[in-house]
Amino acid sequence: MNRFVWRLQRILDLKIREEKLKKAELFELTNKVIKSREELFRKQGILENLLRQVGGGKERGLLEQEFVMKSCEINKKVIDGLKKKTRLLEEQRKEKMADFLKVRKFREALEKLRAKARQRFLKEQEKLEQKQLDEDATISFVRKAAHQEL
C-alpha cells in the first residue's frame, strides 16, 4: 500500500511551530501585564496609606505633612506612568492575541484540508485494492474454467 504524502505538510509544520512561538510570546506578554498590574496596585496601596496618614487626624508638623504630600505627588506620577505602561502592554497583548488566533485558524484550516486529502487517499487506495482483488478473482475464475475444460 502506498504511503500518504501531503504536499502542504511542510507549511503545516511551519504553522504549528509559528503557533507555538506566538503562544509563548503571548504568555510572556501576559505575565508582563500581570506584573505591571500588581506593581500598579501596590503603588496605589502605598499612595492610599500616605493619604490616610495625612488625613488621619493626628497632629503632625507642617514639614512632615509637606514631605508626605510630596511623596504622594511622586507616587501619583509613578502610578500614572504604570497605568500608561499597563495600557500599552494590554494593547500589545491584544495584537499578539489577534496574531496568535490568525495563525491558529490558518493551522486548523490546513489540518482540515489534510484530513480531507487523507480521506480521499484512503478511498482511492480502497478502490485500487478492490480493483486488484476483482482482477485476481477474475483471473482465478478464468484459470479454473480453463483447467476444467482441459
Secondary structure, DSSP 8 states (H G I E B T S, - for coil): ------TTHHHHHHHHHHHHHHHHHHHHHHHHHHHHHHHHHHHHHHHHHHHHHHTS-----HHHHHHHHHHHHHHHHHHHHHHHHHHHHHHHHHHHHHHHHHHHHHHHHHHHHHHHHHHHHHHHHHHHHHHHHHHHHHHHHHHHHHHHH-
